[in-house]
């Protein structure tokens, strides 16, 4: 991947134009009820379960057979507030390693309390999971298959002091 020099002033101007065009003073009500689940791919169901349930303390809620691929597991974790994080494994398929591509997952941000953020950070330390802290409220790390996860201690609907909901 090659880095292209950026014209930050032009990018700021473009962001302002998007804001003016698409952020009305009164926002319409969404047609959606929320995210039912986000599905990622796991190369090893047990390793994924141990990581998310034991280190991150997201309870496993169910394991069912994937309706789209016989023999594949579809398993779910409770990430709070009625939201689920799900995984598929695909035994027999030779899938390559995780890659960030256009249209793919960049990261999944999961809201936690500041107390839980500190606690989970200590668990990442104890497990030897490398991470990066940003702005004092975000921890970025990779799960066992390389997906980037963020634990965010900002309240739901806020991002670094800005209301985004």
N, C-alpha and C positions, 0 to 999 in steps of 0.2 A: 504494500500500500504506500502510495506517495502522498506526502502532505502538500497541499496547494496553499500558497500564501493567501491570507484572508484580508479583505477590506472590511474591518470591523465597523466603520462608520456606515458603510452601505448595508451591512447586515442589520445594524441597529435601525436604520431607516426602514428597511423591509419589514422588520418586526413591528415597528410603529404603524406601518400601513396595514398590516394584517390585523393588528389590534383595532384600528379605526374601522376597518371594513367588516370585521366579524365578531367583535365584542360589543353588542348593543348595551345601552344603559340598563335595560330590563332583559334578563335572560329567560328564554322559554323553558318550560319544564321538560326534562328528558323523557323520552319514550321508554327508556330502560329502567329496570328495577335494581340493577347492580351487576357485578361480575359473578356469575355462578361459580366458575373455576377457571383458572389458567392452567393449561396443560403443557408440560415439558416432557422431555424424553430422558429416560434413565437407562444406563447400560447394566445396572445391577440393582434390582429392586431392594434387596436386603440392605445393601450399603446406603442407598438413598433413604430408606426408612430410618436406619440408625442415625444418619446425619441430621435429618429434619426433626425427628422425634426426640432423640437423645441430646443433641447439641443445641438445636434451636428451640426445643420444647414446643413444637407444633404437633399436637396429637394426631396420630393416624386415625382416620374415621371409618375407612372401608377399603377393601380390595375386591374388585370384581374382574371378570374377564372382559377384555376390550371387545366390543361388539364388531369392530372393523377388522380385527386381525386375530384369528383363533389362536389361543395359547398365550396371548399377550395379557399382561396385567394392567389394569387401570386402577390406580390407588390415590387416595385423597388425604390431605392434611387440613386441619382446622387452623386458619390463620387469623381468626377473630372476626367479630362483627358480622357473622353469617357468611364469611368468605372462605373459599376453598382453594387450595393449590393442589393440582393433580399431576400425575406422572403416568406415562406409558413406558413399558419396556417392549421390545420387539425381538423376541428370541428368534434366531435363525436369519435375521437381516444383518447384513454387514454395513452398519451405519458408521460414517466417519466421525471424527471428533467434533465437538462444539465449534461453531464458527459464527461470528457476527457478520451478517449480510444484510443488504437492503431488504426490508420487509421482515427481517428476523427479530429475535429478542435482543435488545441491548441490555436491559436489566429489569428485574422485578423489584419494586420498592414495597416493603412491608412495614406498616406502622407499628411501633412499639412505644411503651411509656419510657420516659427517661430512666427510670429505675430498672426496667427490663433491659434497656439498651446497655446499661453498664454491666448488668448481670450476664447477658449474652456475650458481650465483648470478652468478659473474663472466661467464659466457656470456650470461645473461639481461641483465646490464648492457650488455655489448658489443652485443647485438642491440636494445637500447632497449625491452625488454619491461618494463612496469611490474609491480611486485610488492609484496607486503606480508610482512614478517617477523613471526612471532609466536613468543613463548617461546624465541627463540634457536635453535629446531630446525625450524621450519616456514617455508616460503616458499609463499605463495599467489599465483597469477597466472592469467591467462586465456589459453587457447590461441587460435589465429587465428579460431575461430568462437565464442569467448566462454565455452566450458566452463571452469569453475574447476578448476585442478589444484593439488595440494599436493605439494611435495617435503619429505619428513619424514626428519630425520636420527636419529630415535629407532630403536632396534633393532626388528625385526619382533616383534610381540606385546607391545610396550610403547607407552604414550602418556603423555608428560610424566612419566616415572618410575613410572607405574602399570602393572602387568601387566594386559593386557586379553585375553590368549590363554589 
